[in-house]
Amino acid sequence: MVLCDACGARRAVVLQRHSGRRLCLECFRADIVGRVRSEIGRWGMIGPGDRVLLGLSGGKDSYVLLDSLVEIVGASRVFAVSIVEGIPGYNREGDIAAIRRFARDRGVDVIVTSIREYAGAGLSEVYARARRRGLSHAACTYCGISRRRILALYARLYGATKVATAHNLDDEAQTAIVNFLRGDWVGMLKTHPLYRSGLGGEFVPRIKPLRKVYEWETASYVLLHRLPVQEAECPFINMNPTLRARVRTALRMLEEREPGVLLRMMETLDAALKDLASRARPLRLGRCMRCGEPTSPRRSLCKLCELLEEAGFAVPIYQLAAANRLSPPAAH
């Protein structure tokens, strides 16, 4: 029996290749929660008076983040929003029920809503219409921007002061490389934890406490703890591959050959951008003329309104709500 390199008492169940250590279940969990705690403290992600909204998808990363946040800041300061994308065979009723049970068992309230309730159509319908119109955007484009907007909405509605997303180390490394390849230095700075938006008090800052935890670690975590992670894989993941998807494949190969390279890259990038990110004057965001949500400078429409208009959704539900000053669709 191989003993844990950390405690020396229990059987090792995980080989942490980037550190070379073999860890037991308890020490593996403590290591992950410890890195999340360290990242939160290092960058001041969550202060004493903060209330955190967590995007709980039912995937491995969001389960690990919820577990970690409950231990670090307490269940009373966390609530979750789960968004049904609207993809046949994905986000099934059983998965939603498991998400509710998981959150309830940890003392966390969860709100279930959907892209359809917000925009008037599910992701599959939006993507199908876009393809019929000859648009080449990946389904992930529509999904990602819709999810961010919905989380921002519920953060404002329920008084959250931070929105926590479960982006892991692999996600952040991919974003860094994609921004570099596109020459998007503003995008690079925006991923740094010290960068602040220029919208003002209404904007709820986003935080990524898992940004120094590998994807394989969250996968191992849910497997070893037998958490009810959603098993169905999104059918769009391998369709119309984006630049990010190709970068993801390349980085996985690199990490396999040189364990720890992604962690070292992100630590180096954090250090290099620290002063710039903290001193940068954020762009003063504008307002979408249709829905009133934030948009890039010199743009009259936000990206979501523009994407949906191109796909044939001229007046989504959220625009009607804004125009008539109605409450947003109720969650179920």
C-alpha positions as CSV (number, residue, x, y, z in Angstrom):
1,M,0.0,0.0,0.0
2,V,1.3,3.4,-1.0
3,L,0.9,5.9,1.8
4,C,0.0,9.6,1.4
5,D,3.0,11.9,1.0
6,A,1.3,14.6,3.0
7,C,0.0,12.8,6.1
8,G,2.0,9.6,5.9
9,A,-0.9,7.7,7.5
10,R,-3.6,7.0,4.9
11,R,-3.6,5.2,1.6
12,A,-2.7,7.4,-1.4
13,V,-5.5,7.6,-4.0
14,V,-4.3,10.4,-6.3
15,L,-0.9,11.1,-8.0
16,Q,-0.6,14.9,-8.3
17,R,1.7,15.0,-11.3
18,H,2.5,18.7,-11.1
19,S,3.8,18.4,-7.5
20,G,5.0,14.7,-7.7
21,R,3.0,13.9,-4.5
22,R,0.8,11.0,-3.9
23,L,-2.2,12.1,-1.7
24,C,-5.0,10.4,0.2
25,L,-8.6,11.5,-0.2
26,E,-8.5,13.8,2.8
27,C,-5.2,15.5,1.9
28,F,-6.2,15.8,-1.8
29,R,-9.4,17.6,-0.8
30,A,-7.5,19.8,1.7
31,D,-5.0,20.7,-1.0
32,I,-7.7,21.8,-3.4
33,V,-9.7,23.8,-0.8
34,G,-6.4,25.3,0.4
35,R,-5.5,26.6,-3.1
36,V,-9.0,28.0,-3.5
37,R,-8.7,29.7,-0.1
38,S,-5.3,31.0,-1.0
39,E,-6.4,32.5,-4.3
40,I,-9.4,34.2,-2.6
41,G,-7.2,35.7,0.0
42,R,-4.3,36.6,-2.3
43,W,-6.5,38.8,-4.5
44,G,-9.2,39.8,-2.1
45,M,-11.9,38.1,-4.1
46,I,-14.3,37.8,-1.2
47,G,-14.5,40.3,1.7
48,P,-16.2,40.1,5.1
49,G,-19.5,41.7,3.9
50,D,-19.7,39.9,0.5
51,R,-22.6,37.7,-0.6
52,V,-21.6,35.3,-3.4
53,L,-23.8,34.1,-6.3
54,L,-22.4,30.9,-7.7
55,G,-23.2,29.6,-11.2
56,L,-24.0,26.0,-10.5
57,S,-24.1,24.1,-13.8
58,G,-24.1,20.5,-12.4
59,G,-20.6,19.9,-13.9
60,K,-17.6,18.8,-12.0
61,D,-16.1,22.3,-11.6
62,S,-19.2,23.9,-10.1
63,Y,-19.7,21.1,-7.6
64,V,-16.1,21.5,-6.4
65,L,-16.4,25.3,-6.2
66,L,-19.6,25.1,-4.1
67,D,-18.1,22.6,-1.7
68,S,-15.0,24.8,-1.3
69,L,-16.9,28.1,-0.9
70,V,-19.2,26.5,1.8
71,E,-16.1,25.5,3.8
72,I,-14.3,28.8,3.3
73,V,-17.0,31.4,3.7
74,G,-20.0,29.5,5.0
75,A,-23.3,28.5,3.4
76,S,-25.2,31.6,4.6
77,R,-23.1,33.8,2.3
78,V,-23.6,31.7,-0.8
79,F,-26.5,31.1,-3.1
80,A,-26.5,29.4,-6.5
81,V,-28.2,29.8,-9.9
82,S,-28.5,26.9,-12.3
83,I,-29.2,27.7,-15.9
84,V,-30.9,25.2,-18.2
85,E,-29.4,25.8,-21.6
86,G,-32.2,24.2,-23.7
87,I,-30.4,21.3,-25.4
88,P,-32.3,18.1,-25.9
89,G,-30.8,15.3,-23.8
90,Y,-28.8,17.8,-21.7
91,N,-29.8,19.4,-18.4
92,R,-32.3,16.6,-17.8
93,E,-34.8,16.7,-15.0
94,G,-32.7,14.1,-13.0
95,D,-29.7,16.4,-13.2
96,I,-31.6,19.4,-12.0
97,A,-33.0,17.4,-9.1
98,A,-29.4,16.3,-8.2
99,I,-28.2,19.9,-8.3
100,R,-31.0,20.9,-5.9
101,R,-30.3,18.1,-3.5
102,F,-26.6,18.8,-3.5
103,A,-27.0,22.4,-2.7
104,R,-29.7,21.8,-0.1
105,D,-27.5,19.3,1.7
106,R,-24.9,22.0,2.1
107,G,-27.4,24.6,3.2
108,V,-27.3,26.6,0.0
109,D,-30.4,27.9,-1.8
110,V,-30.4,27.3,-5.6
111,I,-32.5,29.1,-8.2
112,V,-33.2,27.2,-11.4
113,T,-33.8,29.3,-14.5
114,S,-33.2,28.9,-18.3
115,I,-32.0,30.7,-21.4
116,R,-35.5,30.3,-22.8
117,E,-37.0,32.2,-19.8
118,Y,-34.6,35.0,-20.4
119,A,-34.3,35.2,-24.2
120,G,-37.5,33.4,-25.4
121,A,-35.7,30.4,-27.0
122,G,-33.4,27.7,-25.8
123,L,-29.9,27.3,-27.1
124,S,-30.6,24.6,-29.7
125,E,-33.3,26.7,-31.2
126,V,-31.1,29.9,-31.3
127,Y,-28.2,27.9,-32.9
128,A,-30.5,26.2,-35.4
129,R,-31.9,29.5,-36.6
130,A,-28.4,31.1,-36.8
131,R,-27.2,28.2,-38.9
132,R,-30.2,28.5,-41.3
133,R,-29.2,32.1,-41.8
134,G,-25.7,31.2,-42.7
135,L,-24.1,32.4,-39.5
136,S,-20.9,30.6,-38.4
137,H,-20.8,31.4,-34.7
138,A,-20.3,28.3,-32.4
139,A,-23.1,27.3,-30.1
140,C,-20.7,28.1,-27.2
141,T,-20.8,31.8,-28.2
142,Y,-24.5,32.1,-27.7
143,C,-24.4,29.9,-24.6
144,G,-21.5,31.7,-22.9
145,I,-22.8,35.3,-23.3
146,S,-26.4,34.3,-22.3
147,R,-25.2,32.6,-19.2
148,R,-23.1,35.6,-18.1
149,R,-26.0,37.9,-18.6
150,I,-28.4,35.8,-16.6
151,L,-26.0,35.4,-13.7
152,A,-25.5,39.2,-13.7
153,L,-29.2,39.7,-13.7
154,Y,-29.8,37.4,-10.7
155,A,-26.9,38.9,-8.9
156,R,-28.5,42.3,-9.0
157,L,-32.0,40.9,-8.2
158,Y,-30.9,39.1,-5.1
159,G,-28.2,41.5,-3.8
160,A,-25.1,39.5,-4.5
161,T,-21.9,41.5,-4.3
162,K,-19.8,38.9,-6.2
163,V,-20.5,36.4,-8.9
164,A,-18.3,33.3,-8.7
165,T,-17.8,31.2,-11.8
166,A,-16.2,27.7,-11.8
167,H,-13.5,28.4,-14.4
168,N,-10.5,26.1,-13.7
169,L,-6.8,26.4,-14.4
170,D,-7.2,24.9,-17.8
171,D,-9.9,27.4,-18.7
172,E,-7.8,30.3,-17.6
173,A,-4.7,29.1,-19.5
174,Q,-6.7,28.7,-22.7
175,T,-8.2,32.2,-22.3
176,A,-4.7,33.7,-21.8
177,I,-3.3,31.9,-25.0
178,V,-6.4,32.9,-27.1
179,N,-6.1,36.5,-26.0
180,F,-2.4,36.5,-26.8
181,L,-3.0,35.0,-30.3
182,R,-5.6,37.6,-31.0
183,G,-3.4,40.4,-29.7
184,D,-6.1,41.3,-27.2
185,W,-4.1,42.9,-24.4
186,V,-7.2,44.4,-22.8
187,G,-8.7,41.0,-22.7
188,M,-5.5,39.7,-21.1
189,L,-5.7,42.3,-18.4
190,K,-9.4,41.7,-17.7
191,T,-8.7,38.1,-16.7
192,H,-6.4,39.3,-13.9
193,P,-8.1,39.2,-10.5
194,L,-7.1,42.8,-9.7
195,Y,-8.7,44.3,-12.8
196,R,-11.9,46.2,-12.1
197,S,-14.6,47.1,-14.5
198,G,-15.4,50.7,-15.3
199,L,-19.2,50.4,-15.2
200,G,-19.7,51.5,-11.6
201,G,-21.7,50.4,-8.7
202,E,-24.4,48.5,-10.6
203,F,-21.9,46.0,-12.0
204,V,-21.4,42.9,-9.8
205,P,-17.7,41.8,-10.1
206,R,-17.0,38.3,-11.2
207,I,-14.4,36.1,-9.4
208,K,-12.8,32.8,-10.4
209,P,-11.7,31.0,-7.2
210,L,-10.8,27.8,-9.0
211,R,-8.3,29.4,-11.4
212,K,-5.3,27.5,-9.9
213,V,-7.0,24.1,-9.8
214,Y,-6.5,21.7,-12.7
215,E,-9.5,20.3,-14.6
216,W,-8.2,16.7,-13.9
217,E,-8.3,17.6,-10.2
218,T,-11.9,18.6,-10.2
219,A,-12.8,15.5,-12.2
220,S,-10.9,13.3,-9.7
221,Y,-12.6,15.2,-6.8
222,V,-16.1,14.4,-7.9
223,L,-15.2,10.8,-8.8
224,L,-13.6,10.1,-5.4
225,H,-16.3,11.8,-3.5
226,R,-19.0,10.2,-5.6
227,L,-20.7,13.5,-6.3
228,P,-23.8,13.5,-8.6
229,V,-22.1,15.2,-11.5
230,Q,-24.0,15.6,-14.7
231,E,-22.9,12.7,-17.0
232,A,-24.3,13.9,-20.3
233,E,-21.7,15.8,-22.4
234,C,-22.9,18.8,-24.3
235,P,-23.5,17.7,-27.9
236,F,-22.1,21.0,-29.2
237,I,-18.7,20.6,-27.7
238,N,-17.1,19.1,-30.7
239,M,-19.1,20.9,-33.4
240,N,-17.7,23.9,-35.3
241,P,-14.5,23.9,-33.2
242,T,-13.4,27.3,-32.0
243,L,-9.9,28.7,-31.6
244,R,-10.3,27.9,-27.9
245,A,-11.0,24.3,-28.6
246,R,-7.9,23.9,-30.7
247,V,-5.8,25.7,-28.0
248,R,-7.4,23.4,-25.4
249,T,-6.1,20.3,-27.2
250,A,-2.6,21.7,-27.6
251,L,-2.3,22.7,-23.9
252,R,-3.5,19.3,-22.8
253,M,-0.7,17.7,-24.8
254,L,1.8,20.1,-23.4
255,E,0.7,19.5,-19.8
256,E,0.9,15.8,-20.4
257,R,4.5,16.1,-21.5
258,E,5.5,18.7,-18.9
259,P,3.3,18.4,-15.7
260,G,2.8,21.8,-14.0
261,V,3.5,23.9,-17.1
262,L,0.0,25.5,-17.0
263,L,0.2,26.3,-13.3
264,R,3.7,27.9,-13.8
265,M,2.4,29.9,-16.8
266,M,-0.5,31.3,-14.9
267,E,1.6,32.2,-11.9
268,T,4.1,34.0,-14.1
269,L,1.3,35.8,-16.0
270,D,-0.3,36.9,-12.7
271,A,3.0,38.3,-11.5
272,A,3.8,40.0,-14.8
273,L,0.4,41.7,-15.0
274,K,-0.2,42.5,-11.4
275,D,0.9,46.1,-11.5
276,L,-0.7,46.8,-14.8
277,A,-4.0,45.3,-13.8
278,S,-4.2,47.2,-10.5
279,R,-3.3,50.5,-12.1
280,A,-5.2,50.2,-15.4
281,R,-7.9,52.6,-16.1
282,P,-10.9,50.4,-17.1
283,L,-12.8,51.1,-20.2
284,R,-16.0,53.1,-19.5
285,L,-18.7,50.8,-20.7
286,G,-21.7,52.0,-22.5
287,R,-25.4,50.9,-22.4
288,C,-27.2,48.9,-25.0
289,M,-29.9,51.1,-26.6
290,R,-32.4,48.2,-26.6
291,C,-32.0,46.4,-23.3
292,G,-29.9,48.8,-21.2
293,E,-27.3,46.2,-20.3
294,P,-23.6,47.1,-20.5
295,T,-21.9,47.1,-23.8
296,S,-18.5,47.9,-25.2
297,P,-17.6,51.5,-25.9
298,R,-18.9,53.0,-29.1
299,R,-21.4,50.2,-29.6
300,S,-25.1,50.9,-29.6
301,L,-26.1,47.2,-29.2
302,C,-24.7,44.8,-26.7
303,K,-23.3,41.6,-28.1
304,L,-26.2,39.5,-27.0
305,C,-28.8,41.7,-28.7
306,E,-26.6,41.8,-31.8
307,L,-26.2,38.0,-31.9
308,L,-29.9,37.3,-31.4
309,E,-30.9,39.9,-33.9
310,E,-28.7,38.3,-36.5
311,A,-30.3,34.9,-35.7
312,G,-33.8,36.3,-36.2
313,F,-34.8,37.1,-32.6
314,A,-35.6,40.8,-33.0
315,V,-37.3,41.3,-29.7
316,P,-36.2,38.8,-27.0
317,I,-38.2,38.5,-23.8
318,Y,-35.5,40.4,-21.8
319,Q,-35.9,43.4,-24.2
320,L,-39.6,43.4,-23.6
321,A,-39.1,43.4,-19.9
322,A,-36.6,46.3,-20.1
323,A,-38.9,48.3,-22.4
324,N,-41.9,47.9,-20.1
325,R,-40.0,48.0,-16.9
326,L,-41.3,44.5,-16.0
327,S,-39.7,42.1,-13.6
328,P,-37.6,39.4,-15.3
329,P,-39.1,35.9,-15.8
330,A,-39.6,34.1,-12.6
331,A,-37.3,31.2,-11.8
332,H,-38.9,27.8,-11.1
